């Protein structure tokens, strides 16, 4: 059903905005607070601390512990993968691309350090609590709890 009505000024503006968005497209390049990965990797520690949020700045201002120093030394070494129990290490731009196995209390969780992880702690990506899935009622269950609805 078509009508011969003229398009309103609002709909014309909307169409033009949509066509501009399609023409411009989206850039897939990673940016952290306006800086590309290459720019972040070239920054010195003081300039990088200005970019990070307060919690990370405070952690970086303090000296690293002996365990963290060992992990950093191994991260910057030639091995592509490392295993560690250190969960409070902040991911810096120079660590991107390395593969880390972080202990979650039971086993090691393997993941690659990506640009999107910059400024986060390594332990955030190795969850310590798993999903609980219950099965049917166990031995010694009461009569009322033995009832399982059919699905």
N, C-alpha and C positions, 0 to 999 in steps of 0.2 A: 504494500500500500504506500504509494508515494504521494507527497503533497507538493504543491508549487510554492510553499512558503520560503521566504528568504531566511538564510542562516543568521542567527543572532551574532552580535559582535563578540559575545562571550565564547560561543562555540567556535568562531573563527580563530580567536586567540588560543583556545585549547588545542585545536588542530595544528596550529603553527608550532606550539610548544612541543607537541608530540613528535612532529616531523623533525624538529631540531634535535631532540633526544636520540632519535633513531639515527640521524646523520652523524651526530657526535660519537655515539657508542660509548662503551665504558673501557677504561684502560685497566688491564689486569696487573699492572706493575705494583709491587708492594711498596707501601709508604708507611712509616711510623712517625706520626705527628709531623708530616710534611717532608720527611727525609727519606730518600731511597736507601736500600740496603748498602749500596756502595758508599754513599755519603756517611752512613752510620759506622761502617767498618773503618773509614779513614779518620774518624773523630778521635781525639784524645780523651782520656778518662774524665777530665773536668767538664768538657763540652758535652760529653755523653750523659754525665750526671744531671746536667741542666734539663735534658730532654726527658729523663725518666721521672716517674711519680715519686712522691715523698718517701714512701716506705722503702722503695728500691734505693733511692739516694742515700737514705740513712744507713742501709746495710752496706752499700759500697763505700761510704765514708769511713766506716770502721775497718779495721784490718781483717783479712780473711783468716779463718782458723786453719790449723795445720792440715786437717782433712780436706778442706776446700782447696788449699794450695796444691796438694797432691793431685786432686782431680783436675784442676786447671792445667797443671803441667802435663798430665796424660792426655787431656783434650787437645792441647796444642801440639802434641807429639805427632808421630807419623801413623800410629794405629788409627784405623777408621772407626773402631768400636771400643767402648770401654764399659766396664761394669762397676757400679758404685752403690754404696749405702747412703751417700751424702744426698739429702733431699732439699737442703736449703741453699743450693747454688743458684745464683741468678743467671739466666741465659743472656749472654752478651752477643752482639753481632758477629764477633770473630768465631763463635762456636757453631754458627749455622752450617748445616750440612753433615755434621758428625752424628754418629749413631750411638745412643746411650742406653744401657740396661740399668734401670733404677730399681732398687729393692723396695717392695711394698709391704714387707713384714712376713711374707710367705714365699714369694718367688720374685724373679726379676722381670720387669716390664720393659720391653724393647720399643724404642721409638726414635725417629730421626728428628734432630733439632731443626725446625723450620723458621723462616723469617717472622712468621706470625707469632711465634713463641717468645720473641725478644721482650725482656723486661719481666718475665714470669719466672717462678721458681721451678726447678726440675721436678720436685716432688708433686707439683700440681698435675702432672701428666701420668703419674703412677698411683692410681687410686688405691687406698688401703682398705676400703670397705667394699665388699662385693654385693651383688644382688642376691637376695634371699628368695629361693623358690621352695615352697612347701609342697609336699606330696599329700597323699591321703592320710587319714587318721592312723595313728600307730597302735601298737599292742597296749591294752589297758585303757583305751579311750572309753569315756562314758557312753552310755547308750544314745544320748542325745547328740553327741558330737560325732558318732559313727555315721550319721545320715549325710550322704553326699548327693547333692542334686544331680540329676542326669543332664548332660549337656547335649 
